[in-house]
Amino acid sequence: MPSIKIKILDEEYQMRSSENDKHVEKCCSLVDQKMREFKKSTGMNSTQRLAVLTAINLADELLKLKEKYRKDLHSLDKEVKELFINLDKKS
């Protein structure tokens, strides 16, 4: 597995991933962007604290998206079942 050099908050890191480089770069870019937003809005300079705030924020977004996905999937499943019931009634 080849390594890729990434940069977050002007700090370079070497990492390995099974994902392609473009995907890793997009992930790192998102983390960098979020950390910069927190740094700007809080004035905080501790990279460790910024990383923790960013991780919590991204975890919150992920959990909300998972819940929305679950609800949407449930709703679609319900609609499909109703369509099949209506089709059976017409047969």
C-alpha positions as CSV (number, residue, x, y, z in Angstrom):
1,M,0.0,0.0,0.0
2,P,1.7,3.2,-1.1
3,S,1.8,6.2,1.2
4,I,0.5,9.7,0.5
5,K,1.8,13.0,1.8
6,I,-1.0,15.3,3.2
7,K,-1.2,18.7,4.8
8,I,-3.5,19.8,7.6
9,L,-3.2,23.2,9.2
10,D,0.2,23.6,7.4
11,E,1.5,20.4,9.1
12,E,2.6,17.6,6.8
13,Y,1.7,14.0,7.4
14,Q,2.6,10.8,5.7
15,M,-0.2,8.2,5.6
16,R,-1.3,5.0,4.0
17,S,-4.8,4.2,2.9
18,S,-6.5,1.5,0.9
19,E,-8.6,4.3,-0.7
20,N,-7.4,6.1,-3.8
21,D,-5.4,9.3,-3.4
22,K,-8.2,11.6,-4.6
23,H,-10.5,10.2,-1.9
24,V,-7.8,10.6,0.8
25,E,-7.1,14.2,-0.4
26,K,-10.8,15.1,-0.3
27,C,-11.1,13.7,3.3
28,C,-8.0,15.6,4.4
29,S,-9.2,18.8,2.7
30,L,-12.5,18.5,4.6
31,V,-10.6,18.0,7.9
32,D,-8.3,21.0,7.1
33,Q,-11.2,23.2,6.2
34,K,-13.2,22.3,9.4
35,M,-10.1,22.8,11.6
36,R,-9.4,26.2,10.0
37,E,-13.1,27.2,10.6
38,F,-12.8,26.3,14.3
39,K,-9.5,28.1,14.6
40,K,-11.0,31.2,13.1
41,S,-14.2,31.2,15.0
42,T,-12.6,30.3,18.4
43,G,-9.2,31.8,18.2
44,M,-7.9,28.5,19.5
45,N,-4.3,27.6,18.6
46,S,-4.0,24.1,20.1
47,T,-3.9,21.7,17.2
48,Q,-5.0,18.9,19.6
49,R,-8.1,20.8,20.8
50,L,-9.0,21.8,17.2
51,A,-8.7,18.2,16.1
52,V,-11.0,17.0,18.9
53,L,-13.6,19.7,18.1
54,T,-13.4,18.8,14.4
55,A,-13.7,15.1,15.2
56,I,-16.8,15.8,17.3
57,N,-18.3,18.1,14.7
58,L,-17.7,15.5,11.9
59,A,-19.1,12.7,14.0
60,D,-22.2,14.8,14.7
61,E,-22.6,15.3,10.9
62,L,-22.1,11.6,10.2
63,L,-24.6,10.5,12.8
64,K,-27.2,12.9,11.5
65,L,-26.7,11.8,8.0
66,K,-26.9,8.1,9.0
67,E,-30.2,8.8,10.9
68,K,-31.6,10.7,7.8
69,Y,-30.5,7.8,5.6
70,R,-32.2,5.3,7.9
71,K,-35.4,7.3,8.0
72,D,-35.4,7.8,4.2
73,L,-34.8,4.1,3.6
74,H,-37.6,3.2,6.0
75,S,-39.9,5.7,4.2
76,L,-39.0,4.3,0.8
77,D,-39.5,0.7,2.0
78,K,-43.0,1.7,3.3
79,E,-43.9,3.3,0.0
80,V,-42.7,0.3,-2.1
81,K,-44.8,-2.0,0.1
82,E,-47.8,0.2,-0.4
83,L,-47.3,0.2,-4.1
84,F,-47.1,-3.6,-4.2
85,I,-50.3,-3.8,-2.1
86,N,-52.1,-1.5,-4.5
87,L,-50.8,-3.4,-7.5
88,D,-52.1,-6.7,-5.9
89,K,-55.5,-5.2,-5.4
90,K,-55.7,-4.2,-9.0
91,S,-54.7,-7.6,-10.3
